[in-house]
């Protein structure tokens, strides 16, 4: 097994490094996390870090990047305590990927990607 140092990783060509680091943990499911701000603006973003933490009590979690830049999904969850985790179907892969683009906070990814928000049982956050 080859050992690769941090300095070697930093020196790798950007796309090669991106692909290497993204593949280290193996296959990951991709999910859409949908939220709504206190001002009622809908948000949807693709995450590959959703994981089951426990069943009693029921716990699910996800990892987000540090909040050193605006993280609308994280902010909305912290502000409202509501979100939905949605499966990405084969016919929505391109639209789901587009949610990773950088949009201003006031711009809904739903409107930019063609994904449709749906509300069920008076739940605050939208489903996809």
SULVENFEN-V134751 format. One record per residue. RES is the residue in one small letter. PHI is phi in whole degrees, -180 to 180 (* if undefined). NEAR is the number of other C-alpha atoms within 8 Angstrom. D_LAST is the distance of its C-alpha to the last C-alpha in Angstrom with 2 decimals. Layout:
res->RES phi->PHI near->NEAR d_last->D_LAST
res->RES phi->PHI near->NEAR d_last->D_LAST
//
This chain:
res->x phi->* near->2 d_last->42.68
res->x phi->-88 near->3 d_last->42.62
res->x phi->-94 near->4 d_last->42.29
res->x phi->-120 near->6 d_last->40.57
res->x phi->-81 near->6 d_last->41.37
res->x phi->-60 near->6 d_last->39.19
res->x phi->-67 near->6 d_last->41.40
res->x phi->-66 near->8 d_last->40.96
res->x phi->-63 near->9 d_last->37.17
res->x phi->-61 near->7 d_last->37.45
res->x phi->-84 near->6 d_last->39.76
res->x phi->-71 near->8 d_last->37.50
res->x phi->-58 near->6 d_last->36.17
res->x phi->-53 near->6 d_last->32.77
res->x phi->-68 near->6 d_last->30.66
res->x phi->-61 near->8 d_last->32.62
res->x phi->-61 near->11 d_last->32.12
res->x phi->-57 near->8 d_last->28.35
res->x phi->-65 near->8 d_last->28.10
res->x phi->-63 near->8 d_last->30.56
res->x phi->-65 near->7 d_last->28.95
res->x phi->-64 near->7 d_last->25.40
res->x phi->-96 near->8 d_last->26.87
res->x phi->-59 near->6 d_last->29.07
res->x phi->-91 near->6 d_last->26.87
res->x phi->84 near->5 d_last->26.10
res->x phi->-66 near->5 d_last->22.95
res->x phi->-134 near->7 d_last->19.78
res->x phi->-76 near->7 d_last->16.33
res->x phi->-111 near->11 d_last->13.59
res->x phi->-132 near->12 d_last->10.37
res->x phi->-101 near->14 d_last->7.69
res->x phi->-103 near->13 d_last->8.65
res->x phi->-111 near->17 d_last->7.20
res->x phi->-139 near->15 d_last->10.22
res->x phi->-141 near->16 d_last->12.25
res->x phi->-76 near->12 d_last->15.92
res->x phi->-60 near->8 d_last->18.87
res->x phi->-84 near->5 d_last->19.29
res->x phi->79 near->6 d_last->15.89
res->x phi->-83 near->10 d_last->14.47
res->x phi->-81 near->14 d_last->10.75
res->x phi->-140 near->13 d_last->10.35
res->x phi->-142 near->13 d_last->8.24
res->x phi->-147 near->12 d_last->10.56
res->x phi->-85 near->12 d_last->11.44
res->x phi->-135 near->10 d_last->13.82
res->x phi->-112 near->8 d_last->16.29
res->x phi->-119 near->10 d_last->17.99
res->x phi->-73 near->12 d_last->16.09
res->x phi->-146 near->7 d_last->18.86
res->x phi->-80 near->8 d_last->20.18
res->x phi->-105 near->8 d_last->23.02
res->x phi->-179 near->8 d_last->24.39
res->x phi->-114 near->7 d_last->24.13
res->x phi->-146 near->5 d_last->26.81
res->x phi->-80 near->5 d_last->25.68
res->x phi->-67 near->7 d_last->22.05
res->x phi->-137 near->9 d_last->21.04
res->x phi->-133 near->9 d_last->18.28
res->x phi->-141 near->8 d_last->18.58
res->x phi->-152 near->8 d_last->17.75
res->x phi->-107 near->6 d_last->20.07
res->x phi->-123 near->6 d_last->19.73
res->x phi->-67 near->4 d_last->22.49
res->x phi->-56 near->5 d_last->25.22
res->x phi->-83 near->6 d_last->24.60
res->x phi->-78 near->4 d_last->27.49
res->x phi->-120 near->5 d_last->25.24
res->x phi->-58 near->5 d_last->22.48
res->x phi->-125 near->7 d_last->19.43
res->x phi->-61 near->8 d_last->16.90
res->x phi->-61 near->12 d_last->14.44
res->x phi->-60 near->8 d_last->17.59
res->x phi->-60 near->9 d_last->19.13
res->x phi->-62 near->14 d_last->16.34
res->x phi->-65 near->11 d_last->16.35
res->x phi->-62 near->7 d_last->20.15
res->x phi->-75 near->8 d_last->20.39
res->x phi->-116 near->9 d_last->18.17
res->x phi->68 near->7 d_last->17.85
res->x phi->-126 near->10 d_last->14.20
res->x phi->-164 near->11 d_last->11.11
res->x phi->-125 near->10 d_last->8.44
res->x phi->-110 near->9 d_last->8.69
res->x phi->-125 near->10 d_last->6.31
res->x phi->-71 near->7 d_last->8.46
res->x phi->-97 near->10 d_last->8.97
res->x phi->-84 near->6 d_last->10.51
res->x phi->-51 near->5 d_last->13.73
res->x phi->-80 near->5 d_last->12.85
res->x phi->-120 near->9 d_last->10.24
res->x phi->-59 near->9 d_last->12.61
res->x phi->-63 near->7 d_last->14.21
res->x phi->-65 near->10 d_last->11.27
res->x phi->-63 near->14 d_last->10.05
res->x phi->-62 near->8 d_last->13.74
res->x phi->-65 near->8 d_last->14.12
res->x phi->-66 near->12 d_last->12.12
res->x phi->-78 near->8 d_last->15.30
res->x phi->-64 near->5 d_last->17.45
res->x phi->-87 near->5 d_last->19.20
res->x phi->-120 near->7 d_last->18.22
res->x phi->-63 near->5 d_last->20.07
res->x phi->-57 near->6 d_last->18.71
res->x phi->-77 near->5 d_last->18.66
res->x phi->-97 near->9 d_last->16.57
res->x phi->-85 near->12 d_last->12.79
res->x phi->-63 near->13 d_last->11.22
res->x phi->-58 near->12 d_last->8.78
res->x phi->-70 near->8 d_last->12.19
res->x phi->-84 near->7 d_last->13.77
res->x phi->-106 near->10 d_last->11.58
res->x phi->85 near->7 d_last->10.55
res->x phi->-70 near->11 d_last->6.80
res->x phi->-108 near->6 d_last->5.77
res->x phi->-88 near->9 d_last->4.98
res->x phi->-136 near->7 d_last->6.01
res->x phi->-114 near->10 d_last->8.76
res->x phi->-126 near->7 d_last->10.63
res->x phi->51 near->4 d_last->14.24
res->x phi->60 near->5 d_last->14.77
res->x phi->-71 near->7 d_last->12.87
res->x phi->-64 near->7 d_last->13.11
res->x phi->-86 near->12 d_last->9.98
res->x phi->-78 near->15 d_last->6.60
res->x phi->-101 near->11 d_last->3.80
res->x phi->-104 near->9 d_last->0.00
//
